[in-house]
Amino acid sequence: QQPVQSPQAVILREGEDAVINCSSSKALYSVHWYRQKHGEAPVFLMILLKGGEQKGHEKISASFNEKKQQSSLYLTASQLSYSGTYFCGTETPTSGTYKYIFGTGTRLKVLA
Amino acid sequence: GAVVSQHPSRVICKSGTSVKIECRSLDFQATTMFWYRQFPKQSLMLMATSNEGSKATYEQGVEKDKFLINHASLTLSTLTVTSAHPEDSSFYICSAHRGWTEAFFGQGTRLTVV
């Protein structure tokens, strides 16, 4: 089952902040965040490996609550280039190996 | 950074024909590659997990006889859409994982079946 992301879509003005949430019904071992521009492949943003871990990448940071099986992506002082669809990706163990499943996606549009 | 090359980027084929899509990790060995399908404005849906030297693991609902996956080497996985039909038209993306840290995606293949 896919992790559920919220909100489904958000429109911001340049300089505004946004939070994107990713919630899974299964145990998470890691969470990856990606941004996809229209017609292009997703681009890796960051990975969070431990429960409670937080990471930052320029003005984009994320947190991972392993117990709640949730992760959040924080976009600060958004720029036009932040527009795109954001996906969380989760690693799910299965039959001695693992697979990566993507969340439902959040469409973000930043307006000038 | 690591690069994954996917080819072709765009293909148009006639109904009933087969199409092969290649996914290569150019500067690292990927024991596992993943194949995804994406419909417009939707998320990437995992189709199968491709493991080097063994049979691919398909997700529920994905026809393994229709979507043939071969992972012949540590740097190459192929997806063949057999007897393609218009409903197979979609954006197909592969990814390769280097260790446990990053996923690298191919450029994607836009398949149109006419």
Contacts between the chains, C-beta under 8 A, distances in Angstrom:
chain1	res1	chain2	res2	distance
A	2	B	43	6.6
A	30	B	100	7.3
A	32	B	103	6.3
A	34	B	103	7.9
A	40	B	107	7.6
A	40	B	108	7.1
A	41	B	6	7.9
A	41	B	93	5.5
A	41	B	105	4.0
A	41	B	106	6.3
A	41	B	107	5.5
A	41	B	108	4.7
A	42	B	44	7.1
A	42	B	93	7.6
A	42	B	105	5.6
A	43	B	105	7.7
A	44	B	102	5.5
A	44	B	103	5.8
A	44	B	104	7.2
A	44	B	105	7.8
A	47	B	101	6.2
A	47	B	102	6.8
A	49	B	100	7.6
A	87	B	43	6.2
A	87	B	44	6.9
A	89	B	103	6.9
A	95	B	57	7.8
A	97	B	32	7.4
A	97	B	49	7.3
A	97	B	51	7.5
A	97	B	57	7.8
A	99	B	34	7.0
A	99	B	46	6.2
A	99	B	49	5.2
A	99	B	57	7.6
A	100	B	34	5.8
A	100	B	46	6.9
A	100	B	95	7.2
A	100	B	97	7.6
A	100	B	103	6.6
A	101	B	46	5.6
A	102	B	36	7.4
A	102	B	43	4.9
A	102	B	44	4.5
A	102	B	45	7.7
A	102	B	46	7.5
A	103	B	43	6.5
A	104	B	43	5.4
A	105	B	42	7.2
A	105	B	43	4.6
A	107	B	41	7.7
